[in-house]
Amino acid sequence: MSSSINIIAFGRIAEIIGTSSRSFPYVATINELKEFLNVKFPELKKVKYAVALNKKLITTDATIEASANIALLPPFSGG
């Protein structure tokens, strides 16, 4: 198990965390990641965002493997 995880962030989320790519201490689940981020960056509580785990949008909690790719995605629309 890795002692850190790498995430990439886009749009407003990247602005809030201060960068588009960042390492954080390892957490085991998506819910734990969200809780950690909400504590570290309280402004995230006001923003809706999606989490992609290994290029798949996650709508429920999921386990984060040590080699996982995690992306934080702001709301988007298409047309």
Secondary structure, DSSP 8 states (H G I E B T S, - for coil): --SEEEEEE-HHHHHHHTSSEEEEE--SBHHHHHHHHHHH-GGGGGS--EEEETTEEESS--B--TT--EEEE------
